[in-house]
Amino acid sequence: MRHFIRPAALVLIAFSWLALPVSGARAQSSAPTGLWATASHDAVIQIAPCGQDLCGQIVGMVLQPQEPTPKDWAGASQCGLTIIQAAPNTDGSGQADWTGSVVNPRDGSTYHIILRVNAAHQLLLRGYVGLPIFGQTQTWTPYNGTLAENCRLEQPVG
């Protein structure tokens, strides 16, 4: 019987990060909208409502003065490219997160995501294939800088 208790306890601990409170009882209307600097500080993503869901598009990229705007996997400009789509997901406790997908703009690979804003007002983006336990979490920070119309940022953000 002990052999079943230990693996079950490990699974519960591994998934416990999903049940941790973010900032008290957050209402579902508290969405991770706004401008976010990516974990690598080389891009800014704007997350905004699109219908009942959220969409995130590239609105800023750190580029050298003569560097052209990168193209996506299909040959279109990455500037303005929608890479995130997420829908609200609640567990009935009033705490909300958002689940959906993110697209790698370089090669078109799509990954599942869970989005959540923590108490420090950072966006936690967990990307995964299959189950969330096999994923990786990135921490994005709010971006308060100025954006150019052509998505060009000449210095790291954040």
Beta strands, then each sheet from edge to edge (+ up, - down):
strand 1: 34-37
strand 2: 43-50
strand 3: 53-62
strand 4: 82-90
strand 5: 96-103
strand 6: 110-117
strand 7: 123-128
strand 8: 136-142
strand 9: 152-153
sheet 1: 9+ 3+ 2- 1+ 8- 7+ 6- 5+ 4-
end
